[in-house]
Amino acid sequence: MSESVPGRSSERPWTFALLIAPVAVLSNGVISGVLSYLLRQQGVGSARGAAIISLLNLPQTTYFLWSPITDFWMLRRNWLILGSVTSSALLIVAFHQKNLATSTAVTLLFISACLCQLVVASCGGMMGTLHAEVTRRSASSFYQAGSLAFGALGIFVLASLAGKYSLGTLGWITAGLICLPALLAFAAPRQDFIQTSGLSDAMARLWSEFKVTFVRWQAIPYTLCMLFPMASGAAIGLLPGLAVDYGLSGQQVAWMNGLGGAVLTAAGAMAATLVPARVSAPVAYLTSAVINAATLLILGLGPMHPATYFAGVTLYLFTIGACYALFTAVVLEFLGASGKSGSGRYSIINALGNVPVVYMIFLDGKGYGRWGTRGLPLTEAIVGTVGAVILLSWFLTRRRQAAS
């Protein structure tokens, strides 16, 4: 059976802002958000807490190993709901343990994080079935905006209630934040399940789709878009550490790099919808990456004053949000049609995008250690600009050649 071809009116890109919410709440709101606070409340030391959080973040980079399951046996939207429900159920059990640092609680949270990554894979495969380029761009923006907004919402809600309710009650509240948005999967664009006649037929189809995506010369620049250092967002977690050098108070830092920052990045993601669909996704992404790098020059070259920090970080967070949305558009262009293996291929491509975050955090730290406060933003600005300009030159040259 082949996939149906929905019209633009039935593709409903806005649903992806809600469909990505489960993993945003768990990964950003809980694991990378309030979990360290909850562990400290239970008397867990910082070193032990950091080790637990590092372990629980591992599924975000390795989920491509099990996410291809969402291409088989049932519709991707059903996998999305199943992953959300089972993940939230395990989280509830974990939050009812005596201590979140026990081996049982950590194991349950780890499995919960693994299952919730099925949401990412399912969303990727579903977005790959969208046909109109303008709808794909819109879906990319809603997807990233929803991820950022629900992650911030999860932190805000759970941090606000942590001192008022028991850990078990917080588990039920978190489960609700994970499960309820997932039910919107029933409003997602209709997708037919692709049947195969047997194992050999399935493997032949999978290899054909993987070959079309990855085994071609055109795949090289797209792969480099995933691996090059531009628009990594590595500075997001590092900039709060520089705030004191610019004269900011703790409350100002909390607002600028907390809820306010999430609003800025989500707004930037939605602003990416203003980029015309006729502009290719890589060109739009790399151009926005150059602009994003330029905003760091404000911090690197401006006076050490609070206004400099506010201006630089505001523009950086807004433009990085646009970069995230356009990055997803590049991933979808690289992916092509979902076919039978869309979720698996999306997971592989998307996972590659985590590589620059890791090494740019390292390079930013080296820049700070060698040149001080200004060295960190200047390192990311220079390295990101070089990477973006190299690839942008290639894509623009190819476009001119195609036009001629």
N, C-alpha and C positions, 0 to 999 in steps of 0.2 A: 504494500500500500504506500502510496506517495503522500508527502506532506501537502496539505491544502494550501492554497495561496490566498490569504485573507486580503481584503481591501484595506486601504489606509484607515478607513473609519473604524475598522474592527481591531486594529492593532494595539490601541490603548497603551501608549508608552508610559503613561503616568503610573501604571500599576507597578512598575519596577521600583519605584520609590518605596513602596510598601513591601514588596516581595523580598527585598534585601534586608529588611528590618530585623528578622530573627538573628542573623549572624552579626549584624551591627550591634545589637543589644548585648549579645553574649561576648563577642570578641572585644569590642571597643568599650561598651558600657560596664561589663563585669570584669573580664580578665585583665584588660589593659586600663581599666578605670578604677572601680571601687574595691576590687579584690585585695589590693595591698592594704587599704584602710581597714577592711574587715579582718584581715589576718593580724594586723597590729592590735586591733581591739581584743583579739583572742590571745594576745601575748606571744605571737609568733615573731621572731626576730627578723630584722630586715634582710639578712643574708638568706635565710630559709625562705622568706616570702619572695625574694627576687628569683630564687631557683625554681620555685613553684610556678610563678608567672611566666618565666622563660620556657619551661616545659609546656605549659598550656598554650603558648603562642606558636609552638612547633607545627600544629596542624595547618596553620595558615600558609606555610611554605611547602608542605608535603602532601596537601590534599589531592594533588593530581594523581597520587598513587591509587586511591580508592574511588575518586569521583566519577570515573567512567561508568560506574555501575548505574548512574542516573540515565544512561542512554539505553538501558535494557529493561525488559519485562513489563514496564508500565510507563504512563505518561510522565514527563519531567515535572509537571506541576504536582503530581501525586508524590513523587520523590521529595519535592520541596516541603510539602505538608508533613510527610512521614519523618523527614529529617528534623523538622522543627519540633514536632510533637514528642518524638523520642528523646531529643536533646533536652527539651524542657523538663521531661519526666525525670531524667537522670539528674538534672540540676536540682530539682526539688529534693530528691533523696540525698544528694550531696550536702545541701544546705540544712538537712535535718540530722547530720552527723554532729557529734559532740564538738568537733573542731575541724575547720576546713583544711588544716594542715595534715590531718591523718592520711595514711596511705589509701584508705577506702575512699575518702572524700576527693582526694587528688585524682585517683583513678577514674571515679565517676565523672569528674569535671573534664578530664582529658577525653574520655569517650564521648561526652556531650559535645565538646569542641569539635571532635572529628565528625560526628554526625551532622552538626550544624553547618559544616563546610559543604555538605550536599546542597545547601541552599544556593551557595555561590555557583556551583557547577550547573545546577538546574536553571538558574537565572541566565547564565551564559549561553546554555543551549537554547533556551527560549528566545533570547534576544537574537540569536543567530538565525531564527526562522522569520524575523521581520524582513520585509522585502523592500520597502521604500527607504532610500538613504536618509531622507529627512526624519523618518520615524526612528531609524537606528540611532541617529544623533540625539534625538529627544530622549530615547530610552537610556542612552549612555548618561545623559545629564541627570535624569530623574534617578537612575540607579546610584550614581555617586552622591547626589544630594541627599537621597534617602539614607544611604549608609552613614554619612556624616551627621545628619540631623538625628537619627535614631540612636546613634552612638552617644551623642551629647545628651539626648533625652534620658537614656539609660543611666548615665552617670549622675545627672541632676536628680532624677527621681530616687534612685537607690541611696545616693549620698544624703539626700534630705530626710529619708525615712530610716536610715541606719540606726539612729539614736532613739527612735520611737518604737520600733517593732523588733520582735525576735528574729533570729537568723532564719528560722523556718518560715516565718511569715514573709520575709524578704524573698525567699525562694519561690513562694507562690506568686508574689508580685512580678518577679522576673520572668517566671514561666508565662504569665499572662502577656507581658510585653513581647515575648518571643512568639507565642502561639497565635495571638489574635491577628497580627498583620499577615501571617502566613495563609490565613483563610481567604485572603484576597486572591490567592492563586486561582480560585474558581472564576475570577473575573479576568484572568489573563487571556491573551489571544488564543483562539482555538488551535490546537496542534494535534495532528493525527499521529498515532504510533506506527513507526515503520516496521513492518514484519519482514523477517528473513526466513528462508526455507530450511535452514539448518546451520550447523556450526561453520561448515566450509563456506557457505554463502555469506554468513555474517562476517567471517574473517576477511573474505575477499572484498566485501564492501568497505569494511573498516580500513584495509590497506589502501584501497583506491582513494578514499577520502583523505587519509593521512598523507598520501603521496601528492595529491593535488594541493594540499595546504603547505606541507613542509619540504617536499623533495622537488624544488624548483629554484631557479636562480633568483626569482623575485622575492623568495622567502628570506633571503639574506638581509636586505635592508630593513625589512619588518622585524626580523629577529634582533637586529642591532638597535631598533627603536625600543625594544624591551630591555636591552642590556646596557645601553649607553647611559651616562650619568645625569642627563638633563631631567628637570622636573621630578626628581626623586621624592621631594618633600622631606628629605632627611633632616633639614634644619628645624622642622616643626617641633620636635621634641627637645631640641638643643637651644633654641632661642630664649626660652624662659630663664635658662642659666645665665644669659647675658644681660638680663633686664636690670639687675642691680648696678651694672656698670653704666647704664644710661639714666640712673636715678629713679627707677620705678619702685613703688611700694608693692608689698606682697598682694594686696587686694587688687591692685591694677594688673598685676601679672596674672592672677587667677581669672579675672574677667577677660583680659585680652587673649590669653592662650587657652581659655576654657570655653564657656558657653558662647561668648562673643566670637571667638575664633571659629567655632563650629558653624555659626551663622554666616560668617564671612566666606568660609570655604564652600558651604552649601550654596550660597548666593553666586559664587563664582562658577560652580558647576552648572547652575541653571542659566547663567549668562552665556555659557558656551552654545546654547541653542540659537543664539543670535548670529553665529557664524554660518554663512550660507552653505547649503549642502553641496553646491557646485565646487567648493574648495575641498580638495581631497583631505581626508582625515589626517594623514601624516604631515602634510604641509601646515594644516591648522594647528596640530599638536606641537610641532617643532617651532612654529612661530610664537605660539603662546609660551613655550618653554624659554625662548630667548627673552621675552618680556618678563617672565617670572624671575629669571636670573638677574635681569637689570634692576628689579626692585631691591635686591640684596645689596646693590651698590649704595643705596641710601644709608643702610646700616654700616657698610664698610667704609664709606667716605664722608658721611655726615658728621656733625658735631655730636659729642656724647651727651645728649640731652633727651629727656622723656619724649619730646615731640618727634625727634628722629626715630625713636623706637616705635612709637605709635604709627607714624607714617609708613615706615618700612615694613613692619609686621602686618599692618592692615592690607597693604598692596600685595605683599607676599602671599598671605593666606587667601586673598580673593583670587589671585592669578593661579595659585596652585590648585584651587578648586576647579577652575576652568581646565587646567592641564589634566587633572584626574579624569574629567568627563571626556575630553578629547583623546586621552590615552585609551579609554574603553572603546571609543569609536575606532581607533587604530586596531585594537585587538579584534573587533568584529569584522573590520575590513580584511585583516590577515586571515581570520577564520573562514570567511566566505559563508556559504550556506551551511546550516547545521547538519543536514543529512541525518545519518544514523549515529555518528560519533561526535556531535557538536559539543556536548558537555565535556567530554574527555579532552578534545582538542582545545577548547576554551580554557580549561583548567591548566593545561600545559603552558599555553601562551601567557596566561595571566600570572602564573607562578614565576615565569621568567622576569616579570616586572618587579618582583621583590628583591632581585639580586642587587640592583643599583642602590636600593635603600640601605642595604647592609654595608656595602663598601664606601658609600658616601658618608655615612655616619663616622666611619673610621677616618676617612680623609678630612672631614670637617674637624674632627677632634685633633688631628695632626696639625691642621691649619691654626687652630686655637693655641695649641702647645708651642708652635714655632713663632707665631706673629701676634698672639694675644687676642683680645676681644674682636678686633676688626678682621683678624685672620680667618675666623670661622665663616662669616658671610661672604667674604671675598673669595675664599677657596671654592665654595659651592657655586658662586656666580661665575667664576672663570672657567672651572671645569665643566659646568653645565652649558655655558655658552659655546665652548669649543665643540662639545659633543653634538649640540643641536645644530650648529652652523654646518658641520661636516655632513650630517644626514640631510639637512634642509637643502643644501647645494645639490646633493644627488637627486632628491625627489623633484626639485624644480627643473634640473637638467633633463631628467627623464620625461617630465611633463612637456617640456618644449620640443623634445625629440618626437614624442607621440603626436603633438599638434602639427609638426611639420611633415 
